[in-house]
Amino acid sequence: MHRTMTALVCTLALAGPLAAADKRPNILYIMADDHAAHAISAYGSKINQTPHLDRIAKEGMRFTNCFVTNSICTPSRAAILTGKYSHINGVPVFNRFDGSQPTLAKYLQAAGYHTGMFGKWHLGSDPTGFDSWTILPGQGVYVDPMFIHQDGSRRKHAGYCTDIITDLSLEFLEKRPKDKPFFLMCHHKAPHRPWQPDEKHAKKWADVQVPEPATFDDDYSTRSEAAREATMRVDRDLTPADLKQKPPEGLSPEALKKWQYQRYMRDYLACVESVDDNVGRLLDYLDKNGLADTTIVIYTSDQGFFLGDHDWFDKRFMYEESLRMPFLVRLPGVIKPGAVNDGMILNVDFAPALLAAATVEVPEDMQGRSFLPLLKGETPKDWRTSMYYRYYHYPMHHRVQPHYGVRTDQYKLIYFNKLGQWELYDLAKDPHELKNVYADAAYAERVKELKEELYRLKKELKDNDRFANELPKDDVDPPAKKKK
């Protein structure tokens, strides 16, 4: 069956009460920046509680295997908008997004959706395909942020960024034309570095002792040189701007590392709690205005994040904490409440899935695949069992070596292409990825199979190494220049 027709059939089968009312669902897409799944209590967090995010999971579906295809902010956002990998949409690093290309927003807008985008855009060019938008310039700031408005003006908004972005989103919902379905992208800056919480949440977390992760003291003994080269370690690479306080004098290296972890995580989790509170505001609005039953609500992040795991902050690596994205979705009458899905979905799948949900034809050139059947609890026989990852951004920011790899349900094979070094992890035996077994003779046959799958995916996705040796200029978020 033609891909478009398949998507449409799946949509109509899922639509339930929406189809009976001849209405397409509204779409509320909420995305945080750098929010790790393991800092959400619905995902079993041992360090914080997120009751409003948990409500989406309780009333909808939690995906346990949602992965990013290039774990860095700007490329992930481009992949989400286009349904295409970095080497196809032209955004492998922090380079400007070509806004003339087709996007999810443009397709929905052309289909009659009223579209809005508020918050962190971080793609260099102005948003296209949106009826209304207000965005942060670049990363933006947490307190009294400047915003770029649709008329081109730049105006400072008094207050805390997470609250303001929610206010702008609620204003969009209030003023929207009531005879059209809406598509709203609410993109929070938080909890991105430098993790600056508002006063209320900072006070709440000031004296909390955050548990350390199991891999906090990873010594990288079996890893490639890439792990030792990366400059994103909690014990040595956090800056005074990150820590915001001077450490007590006389601390041993071990004690200083622990102190810096607490400073990092208290601010990070306070920022997360503010996001959670503001998600609650949006859910309450849907409830009060009779929109909850006809609105797809999604909460996700642009990638995963290291929360002291392996002594790291940031993302980029193909390891689980960085690769895994939270993905919570609710649609009453369609998704069974409290559902958990282990199917493998990717950020390039978001656009096809939302287009199919809106009964809009999914373009043949989108590389992602709609996961609407999974929302119904049905897994197609040919659903993916492996995924392809590629990271390019080197040496800027954190000196994470370029690499690509394949992940299956049990194994992960990573190739650091400039180093010529491989890593293999057996996720069933080693879920924390502490033991690289690439050179273990017992895995020789598995290595052969995984390499075959890696190169099959690479070919299928048309990755011809076009950004392997020459990267576009970082014009969205260039590395800070060191003061002389």
C-alpha positions in Angstrom: 0.0 0.0 0.0 1.2 3.5 -0.8 2.9 5.2 2.2 0.5 8.1 2.3 -2.6 5.9 2.0 -1.3 3.7 4.8 -0.8 6.7 7.1 -4.3 7.9 6.3 -5.9 4.5 7.0 -4.0 4.3 10.3 -5.2 7.8 11.2 -8.8 7.1 10.6 -8.6 3.8 12.5 -7.2 5.7 15.5 -9.3 8.8 15.4 -12.2 7.5 17.4 -14.4 10.3 18.7 -12.5 12.8 16.6 -13.6 11.1 13.4 -17.2 11.0 14.5 -17.2 14.7 15.0 -15.3 15.2 11.7 -12.6 17.0 13.5 -8.8 16.8 13.2 -7.0 16.8 16.5 -5.3 19.9 17.8 -1.6 19.4 18.5 0.3 20.8 21.5 3.9 20.0 21.2 6.0 20.9 24.3 9.7 20.5 24.1 12.3 21.3 26.8 16.0 21.7 26.0 18.4 19.1 27.5 15.8 17.4 29.7 17.1 13.9 30.3 14.4 11.2 30.6 16.0 10.0 33.9 15.0 13.4 35.4 11.3 12.6 35.0 9.6 10.6 37.7 7.4 8.8 35.1 10.7 7.3 33.8 11.7 6.2 37.3 13.8 9.2 38.3 15.6 8.7 41.6 16.4 12.4 41.9 13.2 14.4 41.3 9.4 14.3 40.9 7.5 15.7 37.9 3.8 15.4 38.7 2.5 17.3 35.7 4.7 15.4 33.2 3.7 12.2 35.0 0.0 13.1 34.3 0.6 13.0 30.6 2.2 9.5 31.0 -0.7 8.4 33.3 -3.4 9.6 30.9 -1.5 8.6 27.8 1.6 6.7 26.6 5.2 6.7 27.7 7.8 5.6 25.1 10.8 3.9 26.6 12.9 3.8 23.5 12.8 7.2 21.8 16.2 8.2 20.4 17.8 11.2 18.8 19.7 10.8 15.6 22.3 13.5 16.3 22.4 14.5 19.9 22.9 18.3 19.7 20.3 21.1 19.9 20.2 22.7 16.4 20.5 19.4 14.4 17.8 17.7 16.5 15.4 20.6 15.9 16.0 20.5 12.2 15.4 16.8 12.2 12.1 17.2 14.1 10.8 19.8 11.7 11.8 18.0 8.5 11.6 14.3 9.3 15.0 14.0 7.8 18.5 13.2 9.0 21.2 15.9 9.4 23.0 14.9 6.2 19.8 15.4 4.2 18.3 18.6 5.9 21.7 20.3 5.8 22.1 20.9 9.6 24.7 18.7 11.1 26.1 21.2 13.6 25.1 24.7 14.7 24.6 26.0 11.2 21.7 28.0 9.8 18.6 26.2 8.9 17.3 26.8 5.3 13.8 27.9 6.1 12.7 27.6 2.5 12.6 23.8 2.7 9.4 21.9 3.5 8.6 21.4 7.2 6.0 19.9 9.5 4.7 23.4 10.2 4.3 24.3 6.5 2.5 21.1 5.7 0.1 21.6 8.6 -0.4 25.3 7.8 -1.3 24.4 4.2 -3.8 21.8 5.5 -5.7 24.5 7.4 -4.0 24.3 10.8 -3.4 27.5 12.8 0.2 27.3 13.7 2.3 28.9 16.4 5.9 28.7 17.7 7.0 30.3 21.0 10.3 30.0 22.9 13.7 28.6 21.9 14.0 28.2 18.1 17.8 28.1 17.8 18.0 27.6 14.0 19.5 30.8 12.9 16.8 31.7 10.3 13.4 33.0 11.2 10.6 30.5 11.6 8.6 29.7 8.5 5.2 28.0 8.3 3.9 29.6 11.5 0.9 32.0 11.6 2.3 33.4 14.9 5.7 33.2 16.5 8.0 34.8 19.1 11.4 33.4 19.7 14.5 33.8 21.8 17.6 35.1 20.0 20.0 32.1 20.0 20.1 30.4 23.4 18.4 33.4 25.1 18.7 34.1 28.8 16.7 32.9 31.8 15.9 36.3 33.5 14.3 39.2 31.7 14.9 37.7 28.3 14.9 39.5 25.0 12.6 38.0 22.4 12.4 38.4 18.6 8.9 39.1 17.5 7.3 38.2 14.2 7.4 41.9 13.1 11.2 41.8 13.4 11.3 43.8 16.6 13.3 42.8 19.7 11.8 43.4 23.0 12.8 42.5 26.6 10.1 40.7 28.6 10.3 41.1 32.4 10.2 37.8 34.3 11.5 34.2 34.1 11.9 32.7 30.7 9.9 29.5 31.4 6.9 31.4 32.7 7.1 33.9 29.8 7.2 31.2 27.1 4.1 29.6 28.7 2.4 32.9 28.8 3.0 33.5 25.1 1.7 30.0 24.3 -1.5 30.6 26.4 -2.0 33.9 24.6 -1.8 32.1 21.3 -4.4 29.6 22.4 -6.7 32.4 23.6 -6.5 34.4 20.4 -6.5 31.5 17.9 -9.4 31.2 15.4 -11.9 28.8 16.9 -12.9 27.3 13.5 -9.5 25.8 12.9 -7.4 23.1 14.6 -4.2 24.4 16.0 -0.6 23.3 16.0 1.4 24.9 18.8 5.1 24.4 19.5 6.0 25.5 23.0 9.8 25.3 23.2 11.4 25.9 26.6 15.0 27.1 27.0 15.2 25.2 30.3 16.9 23.2 31.6 19.8 24.2 29.3 23.2 25.4 30.7 23.8 27.5 32.7 20.8 26.1 34.6 19.6 29.3 36.2 16.4 28.7 38.3 14.0 31.3 39.5 14.1 32.3 43.1 11.2 30.1 44.3 12.6 26.8 42.9 16.2 27.7 43.7 15.2 28.0 47.4 13.4 24.7 47.4 16.4 22.9 46.1 19.1 24.8 48.0 19.7 22.1 50.6 18.6 19.0 48.8 21.2 16.2 48.6 20.9 14.7 45.1 21.9 11.1 44.8 24.9 10.4 42.6 24.6 8.2 39.6 25.9 4.7 39.5 28.5 5.6 36.9 29.7 8.8 38.6 33.3 7.4 39.0 33.6 5.8 35.5 37.3 5.6 34.7 36.8 5.1 31.0 39.3 2.2 31.2 37.8 0.2 28.3 36.6 3.0 26.1 38.3 4.7 23.1 40.3 7.8 23.4 37.1 9.9 22.7 35.9 9.6 26.3 39.2 10.9 27.8 39.4 13.8 25.3 35.9 15.1 25.9 35.8 18.4 28.0 32.4 18.1 29.8 33.5 16.5 33.0 31.8 17.5 36.3 35.1 17.3 38.2 37.1 19.6 35.9 35.0 21.4 33.2 32.2 23.2 35.0 32.8 27.0 35.0 32.2 29.6 37.6 29.2 30.7 35.6 27.8 27.1 35.9 28.5 26.8 39.6 27.5 30.3 40.7 29.4 29.9 44.0 32.9 29.5 45.0 33.6 26.0 46.5 34.6 25.7 50.1 38.4 25.9 50.6 40.5 22.8 51.3 38.3 20.3 49.6 40.0 17.1 48.3 39.6 16.4 44.6 37.0 13.8 45.4 35.1 16.1 47.7 35.3 19.0 45.2 33.8 16.7 42.5 30.9 15.9 44.8 30.3 19.5 45.7 30.3 20.6 42.0 27.9 17.8 41.2 25.5 19.0 43.9 25.7 22.6 42.6 25.0 21.5 39.0 22.2 19.2 39.8 20.3 21.4 42.3 20.1 24.2 39.7 19.3 21.7 36.9 16.5 20.1 38.8 15.1 23.4 40.0 14.8 24.5 36.3 13.1 21.2 35.5 10.6 21.7 38.3 9.7 25.1 36.8 9.1 23.5 33.4 6.9 20.8 35.1 4.8 23.5 36.8 4.3 25.3 33.5 3.3 22.2 31.7 0.6 21.9 34.4 -0.6 25.4 33.4 -1.0 24.3 29.8 -2.8 21.1 30.8 -5.1 23.1 33.1 -6.0 25.5 30.2 -7.0 22.6 28.0 -9.2 21.2 30.7 -10.9 24.5 31.5 -11.6 25.2 27.8 -12.9 21.9 26.7 -9.9 21.1 24.6 -8.3 18.1 26.4 -10.3 15.4 24.6 -9.5 16.8 21.1 -5.8 17.7 21.6 -2.7 15.6 21.1 -0.3 16.6 23.9 3.4 15.7 23.5 6.2 16.3 25.9 9.8 15.7 24.8 13.3 17.1 24.8 15.6 17.9 21.9 17.9 15.1 23.1 19.1 13.4 26.3 21.6 14.7 28.8 24.3 13.5 31.1 23.4 14.1 34.8 26.8 13.3 36.2 26.6 9.9 34.5 30.2 8.9 33.6 31.3 12.2 35.3 29.7 14.2 32.5 27.3 17.0 31.8 26.1 17.9 28.3 25.2 15.3 25.6 26.7 14.5 22.1 27.9 10.9 22.7 25.9 7.9 21.5 25.7 6.6 25.0 22.3 5.9 26.5 21.8 9.0 28.7 22.5 11.3 25.7 20.8 9.2 23.0 17.5 8.6 24.8 14.8 11.2 24.6 11.7 11.4 26.8 8.5 11.1 24.8 5.2 11.3 26.5 2.0 11.6 24.5 -1.7 11.9 25.4 -4.9 11.7 23.3 -8.0 10.6 25.2 -10.2 8.1 23.4 -7.3 7.0 21.2 -4.3 6.1 23.5 -5.0 3.8 26.3 -4.2 5.5 29.7 -1.0 4.5 31.4 0.3 2.7 28.2 4.0 2.0 27.9 5.5 1.3 24.5 9.0 -0.2 24.0 9.0 0.3 20.2 11.9 2.2 18.8 11.0 5.6 17.6 13.3 8.5 16.5 13.1 12.2 16.4 12.8 12.0 12.5 9.5 10.1 13.1 7.8 13.0 14.9 6.9 14.9 11.7 5.4 11.9 9.8 3.4 10.9 12.9 1.9 14.3 13.4 1.1 14.7 9.8 -0.6 11.3 9.7 -2.6 12.2 12.8 -3.8 15.4 11.1 -4.7 13.3 8.0 -2.1 15.2 6.0 -0.2 13.2 3.3 3.3 12.1 4.5 5.8 13.2 1.9 7.7 10.4 0.3 11.1 12.1 1.0 10.6 12.1 4.8 13.0 9.6 6.2 11.1 9.1 9.4 8.1 6.8 9.8 4.7 7.5 11.4 4.3 5.6 14.7 0.5 6.0 14.9 0.0 2.3 15.0 2.2 2.1 18.1 -0.1 4.7 19.8 -3.0 2.3 19.4 -0.9 -0.5 20.9 -0.2 -2.2 17.6 3.3 -2.9 16.3 3.7 -3.4 12.5 5.6 -6.6 11.7 8.2 -4.6 9.8 8.8 -2.0 12.6 12.4 -1.0 13.0 14.7 -3.0 15.3 17.8 -0.9 14.8 18.6 2.8 14.5 21.4 4.9 12.9 23.2 7.7 14.7 25.8 10.2 13.6 27.5 13.1 15.4 29.7 15.6 13.7 30.5 18.6 15.9 34.3 18.6 16.6 36.4 20.1 18.1 34.1 22.9 19.1 32.5 23.3 22.5 33.3 19.9 24.2 35.8 18.1 22.0 33.5 15.1 21.5 35.0 13.1 18.7 32.8 12.6 15.6 31.2 9.1 15.5 28.4 7.1 14.0 26.9 3.8 15.0 24.0 1.4 15.3 21.8 0.5 18.2 19.6 -2.6 18.4 17.5 -3.8 21.2 20.5 -5.4 22.9 23.7 -4.1 21.3 25.3 -0.8 20.5 28.2 -0.5 18.0 30.0 2.9 17.8 32.7 3.9 15.3 34.8 7.0 16.1 35.7 7.6 12.5 38.5 10.1 12.9 40.2 7.9 15.5 39.5 4.7 13.7 38.4 3.2 17.0 35.3 1.0 17.8 33.2 0.4 20.8 30.6 -2.4 21.4 28.3 -2.7 24.4 26.0 -5.5 25.3 23.1 -3.6 26.8 21.5 -6.7 28.3 24.6 -7.5 30.4 26.0 -4.0 30.7 23.1 -1.4 30.7 25.4 1.3 32.0 27.9 0.8 29.1 31.0 0.4 31.2 32.6 -2.5 29.4 33.6 -2.2 25.8 33.6 -5.7 24.4 34.6 -4.9 20.8 37.8 -6.9 21.1 36.3 -9.8 23.0 36.5 -12.9 20.8 33.1 -14.1 22.1 31.5 -11.1 20.3 33.3 -11.5 16.9 30.3 -12.8 15.1 28.1 -10.2 16.7 30.5 -7.4 15.6 30.3 -8.7 12.0 26.5 -8.7 12.0 26.3 -5.2 13.6 28.7 -3.8 11.0 26.6 -5.2 8.2 23.5 -3.6 9.7 25.4 -0.3 10.3 26.4 0.0 6.7 23.0 -1.2 5.5 21.4 1.7 7.4 24.0 4.1 6.3 23.3 3.3 2.6 19.6 3.2 3.0 19.6 6.6 4.6 21.8 8.0 1.8 24.6 9.1 4.2 27.6 9.5 1.8 29.9 11.2 4.4 29.2 14.6 3.0 30.0 16.3 6.3 32.7 13.9 7.4 35.6 16.2 6.6 34.2 19.7 6.2 31.5 21.2 8.4 29.3 24.2 7.8 30.2 27.3 9.7 28.8 27.6 13.2 26.6 30.7 12.8 23.8 29.8 15.2 25.8 29.1 18.4 29.5 29.7 17.7 31.9 28.7 20.5 32.7 31.5 22.9 35.9 33.3 22.2 38.5 33.1 25.0 39.5 36.5 26.4 43.1 37.4 25.8 
